[in-house]
Amino acid sequence: MPSPGLTRALAGASRSSRNIARTSAVLLAVVSASLGAGAASAAPADAAVTVATPITAVAGPLRPDAATPRVEDASALQVNLCGSGYDKDCYEKGGASVKGTVRLIKKLKPQVLTLNEVCRNDLDTLFDEMRAANPGSGSTWSFSPIHGANGAQINCVTGGAYGTAVVATLAGMTSYNSWTYTFSKQARGDERRLANCSVIRGRQDAGYFVCSVQFSHEDADVAAAQCGQLTGKIMGELAGETPYPIMSAGTFNLDGTGVADCIDPVADEYDYTSGDDMQWLVGSEGVTLGGAQTFEVKGTGIPATLFDITFDTRR
């Protein structure tokens, strides 16, 4: 089990995410220590995985929250916003995919939102919408900037970093952690693919892990290797011996056979589902998978997928 990393404890007051974004590991360590949140040590890296601390923020509930439920019917919404602006086949000016995602959040009220190809400048809007959809829960977001094959950070044409993100909520939320894992195998000339992962903890030892991922679009063999690293290493190392379930959702860029081949070595640990054979969700014991629905989102060529799940937050 990895070290719990840079633990962020909720300090109570409902505050704007714009005022509490944390970008420095040093600052996070100081804040955690001052709140009595435990050791501020990073999750250990190994030679195969690059681990970093993403940009994060947190906010308390909009109304007083209840105790964290043991079992909860929930849903996770996975959206690829095609936000960079460089893929003319799916990008539409004017923030169409962000507006479409806002409409979906209002309608579907998911508890978890995983995002691919999102612009950092749009994340506050989506975070605020998720808070409004889950007013009795604590909420957090985590954003991992993506770099190109040359090592330079990719920025959206509208400004700000381009990347992968998670927005997560939990009633009775008390603390959270976040990590960025860059996959060891990358396609030549492709952006550096990664997993953005968070753990959300609540009262009475409740909690869950969630990762947002996007595998290589350029090379199916590389996508398969990245999927294998996620399910065979990263998810297991994160969840370890904790009582929390873990799930990962995203644009896998693998067909059903490819995902089945990826999951087969760990089939006793994980189940998986998809709404369109493009957006997938993989869940451990404690995440019971239900139906999956797809929704067209204007401004992106990839349908969003809503996954119905049941959480046992203390498996």
N, C-alpha and C positions, 0 to 999 in steps of 0.2 A: 504493500500500500504506500503510495507516495505521501510525502509530508503534506499537511493541509495547505501549504502555500500562504499567500498573502491574504489573510482573513480580513474581510471587511464587515464590521458589525453595524447594524442599523442603530443610528443614534436617536431615533424617535421621530422627530419633527418631519412633516411632509414638506419636502424641499424640491425646487426645480432641478432637473437633471443637469441643466446648464451650469448650475452653481457648484455642482459636486462631482464633476468628471475628475477622475484621478488618472494622471498620466505618468506619474513618477513612482517607481518601486520604492525609493527611499521615503517619499512622503507617505506612501501607503503603510510602510512598516511603522513609521512614527504614529500615524493615526491609529493603527491597529493596537499598538502597544498602549497608547493613551486610553483606549476604550477597554482595555483588558481583554482583547479578543483572542489572545493566544499568540504563539510564535509566528513571526512573519518570515517564513522561509519558503523559497520557491520550490515548486514541484521538481524533482530531480530529472535531469535530461540524461540521455544515453547517446551513444554514437549514431543511432539510427534516427533519432527524432530531435529536432530543434524545438526547445520550449521557451516561450517568451510570455511576458505579461501584457495582455491587451488593454485598451482603453476601456474604462468601466464607469458606471454611475449607478446610483440607487436612490429610491424614494419610498417613503412610508405610505400607508394606505390613505385614500381620500376620505374614508370614514373608519371608525374604530373596527378593528378586525377581530374575528373569532379565533378560537383555538385551531391549530393546524389539524385538518381531518386525517384520519388513519387511511381511509380509502376514499378516493375522489374520482368521480366521472369528470373527465376533462377533454380538451382537444388541443392539438398542436397544428398551427398553420405554417406551412412552408411556402416561401415566395422567393422566386428569382426575379429581381427587379430590373435586370439588364440596365443598370444605372450608370455604367461608365460613360456611355455615349459613343463608344468606338465601334460597337456592333450595329451597323445601320439596319440590319435585317430585323432587329427587335426593338431598338431604342426609339423612343418618341419624345420629342422636345416638350417642355412645359411640365415636367414631373408627372406625366400621366400614370406611370406605374405606381408611384407613391400615393397619388390620389385614389387609384383603384384599390390599393392595399388598405388604405384608411377606410374605404367603404366596406371592404370585407371584414375588417376588425369590428366595425360598428355592427355589422349584421351577424357575424358568427361568434363574437366574443370568446376568442380562444384564450387559454391560460398560458400558452407558450407560442412564441413566434420565432421561427428560424429564417434567416435572410441570407441570400446569396446576391452578389453583385450590387450591394447597397452603397450609397454615398453617405459618408459620415454626416454631412450637412443635413441629411433627411432623417437621421435616426431619432432626433429629438421629437419630431412630429409623430413618428410611429410609436415611440415610447409613451408619449402623452396619451395617445389613443388607446394603448394597451392598459394604461393606468385607469382611464375612464371606463374601460370595459370590465375591469376587475377592481371595483372601488374598495372592497374590503380586504384587499391583499397588498402585501409589500411587493415591490417591483424592482427589477434590476435589468440593465442592459450591459452587454459586453461586445466590443467591436475590435476586430483584428484587421489592420491594414494589409493589403496584398501588394507584393512586389513583383516586378517583371523579371524576365529571365536575366536581365542585366543587373539585377539587384536594386534598381531604383523603385521607389514607391510609386504606385499607379494612382493618379488623381483623376477624378471625374471631370468631364468637360465643363460641368457647371461649377467646378471648384470643390476643394476638399478631398480627403482620402477616399479611396474605393476599397471595399473589403467585404468581410463576412461577419455576421452578427447574430446574437441571441438576445431576445427579450423574454424574461421569465418572471412569473408571479407565483406567490404562495401565501395563503392565509397564515397569519402568525409567523411570518418570515422573521428570522433573527440575524442571519449573516449569509455571506456568499463568498465564493472564490471564482476566479476565472483564469484560464490558461489559453495560450495559442500554441498549437502543435503544427509545425511545418513538416509535411511528408518528406521522407528521405528520397523517394524516387519521383522525379519530375520529368515531364516531356520536354524535349529540346525546343527551345524558343517559346515555351508556354509560360504564363504567369505562374508564380509559385503557389501551388495549391496547399491548403491548410485546413485544420479543424479548430474552430473556436468553441471552447468548452467552459461550462460553468457548473458549479454546485450551488444549490439554494437550500438553506437549512431553515427549519422551523422549530416550533416548540415541541416538546415531548419527543425529541430525537427524530423528528420527521425531516424529510428532504428528498431531493432528487438531483441527478446530473443530467445535463442536456448539452449536446454538441451540434453545431451547424457546420456542414461540410459541402464542398463542391470538388468532385474529382475531375481529372483531366478530360478535356473535350478533344484534345489533339491525338491521343493515343489510348486505345482501349486496353492494351496490356498495362500501361502505366496506371490507368484508372482502376484496373483490377488489383494492382499492387497497393495502391493507396487505400482501397476498400479493405484489403487484407490487413494492412497496418492498423487501420482504425479499429476493426473488430477483433483482430488477433492480439493487439498490444495496447493501444491507447485507451480504449474503453475499459479494458480489464484493469489496467494500472490505475486509472482514475477511481473507479468504483471500489476496487480492491476488496477488503473485508468489511467495508462500511455496510450499514443496513439499507442504503439508498439504492433505488433502481437507477438505471442509466439508459438514455435513448439518444440516437443521432438521426438527424434528418437533413436532407439536402438534395441537390442535383447530382445524382451519382454518375450520369453519363454512361450507364451500363444497362443492358436489357435484362429481362427477367432471368435468363440463363446465366449471365455474368454475375448478377447479384446472388443467385443461388449457389454458384461456384464459390463466391467469396464467403458466404455464410456457412457453407457445408462443414468446414473444419471446426466451427464453434456452434454448430446447430443445437447442441444441448444447453447453450447459454443464451442464445438470442433468437428472437423471431423477427420477421420483417414483413412489410406490406408496401404497396404503392397504389396510387390512383391512376397513373398514366404511363407506367414503366419509365418514367424519367425522374420524378420526385419520389424519394423513398424514405421510409422510417424504419430503423432497426431498434428494437427494445429488448432489454434484459428481463429476467424474472422480476415481477413487480410492476411491469408495464404490460397490461393486457390490451392487445390491439383489437380495435373494432373496425368500422367501415372507413372508407376513404373516399372523399368527394373532390372533384376538380372544378376549378372556376377560372374562366377566362379573365385576364387582367389586361386592360388596355395599356399599351405602352411597353409590353414585354411579350415576346413570342412564346413564353413558357407558361402553361397554366399553373396557377397556385393549387396546392392540395391541402385539404383539411383532414387530419387524421383524428378519429375518435379513439380515445384511450381511457383506460381506468388505471389510476395510480394507486399502488400500495406504497405509501411514502415511508413505511417501516417494514420492508419485506422480510 
